[in-house]
Amino acid sequence: MERLRRAVIDVGTNSIKLLVADVAGQEIQPVCEQSKQTRLGHGFYETHRLRPDAIAATAAAVAGFAAMAREAQAVSIRVLATSAAREAVNREELTAAIEQSAGLKVEVISGQQEAELGFQGVTTDLQLAQVPLLLMDVGGGSAQFIFGQDGHIHFCHSFPLGSVRLLETLPCSDPPKATELAACRQWLTEFLRKEVRPILVKRTGDSPERSEFRGQRSGADQSPLTSAGARSAGAVRLVGVGGTATILACMEAKLEAFDRARIEATRLSAARVSWHLDRLWSLPLEERRKIIGLPANRADVILMGVVIYQSVMEAFDFPDLCVSTRGLRFAAVMDQTL
């Protein structure tokens, strides 16, 4: 099968990401991967209006990545925008700025599309293609929960839950206080109970005690992640995708540079996720910036990203977290006609 070199630029709430890859059917060989933080969602959630400086920085980053893709001789370039763009009352200002600076049209995708692409991207990893998965993609402005197996999505939903959004909702001191962590955990407990759990039950058409998913621990049958189908297929594996999950794996493995194989081989127990959370929340910003595996420009939002994962693992009784570096970009680069 002929290989085509394609590119996808992902315009997220916190950062802009580029993937240039050689694609042949379902086979993807990354050629270039880049990320630049522009904080498109900074100061966004009170007015839902994108700030001019964030728009300008984002448009410049997209233009730079488009130039890289063209220099790499990509035959097509796709630009996808997610949470902040789809919620913005002035999204046209962002899309116009990108189109003017990069000469590319922007697709503002729905939460459902984002979730579906994320699942398709993660399952390009053959080790995850057949096992039952609960995929959790935590971005800056939203989190996607996707359950599926054998290439089929049984459930997906996008929630307004992201690291930048939560940091702006519950700002922290420097160093963060124990009372602030307690308040954040309480907020998340209530959000998961009131917003996530009822939707899981509604979408699966089951009782609160027997829903579409279950955790992997023995004795987890009272979790809302339970079903006869899941039990017969084996325990559901929790897989994290996105910046927070990747950073957790890098900190756990003490990686100073991106290494897909080592990141995806890392599995974090619930105890280790809690350990990283306690460590991060005990340090001032400048000390967090020195942690191996944690990019300095992510040292503020990582607080919220990690507590989101820890809260979900606790609420739904997952004993460990697997990590995938393949998200919506891997799926979007396979089919440039979507």
Salt bridges, closest charged atoms under 4 A:
ASP10 OD2 - ARG329 NH1 3.01
ASP22 OD1 - ARG5 NE 2.73
GLU27 OE2 - ARG3 NH2 2.53
GLU33 OE1 - ARG260 NH2 2.72
ASP53 OD2 - ARG51 NH2 3.08
GLU87 OE1 - HIS48 NE2 3.15
GLU87 OE2 - ARG165 NH2 2.38
GLU93 OE2 - ARG49 NH1 3.79
GLU99 OE1 - LYS105 NZ 3.78
GLU107 OE2 - ARG78 NE 2.68
GLU114 OE1 - ARG86 NH2 2.80
GLU168 OE2 - HIS42 ND1 3.53
GLU190 OE1 - ARG193 NH2 2.61
GLU190 OE1 - LYS194 NZ 3.66
GLU252 OE1 - ARG272 NE 3.07
GLU252 OE1 - HIS276 NE2 2.65
GLU264 OE2 - ARG326 NE 3.10
ASP278 OD1 - ARG185 NH2 3.93
GLU286 OE2 - ARG289 NH1 2.33
GLU287 OE2 - LYS290 NZ 3.25
ASP300 OD1 - ARG39 NH2 2.66
ASP317 OD1 - ARG217 NH1 2.60
ASP320 OD2 - ARG267 NH1 3.67
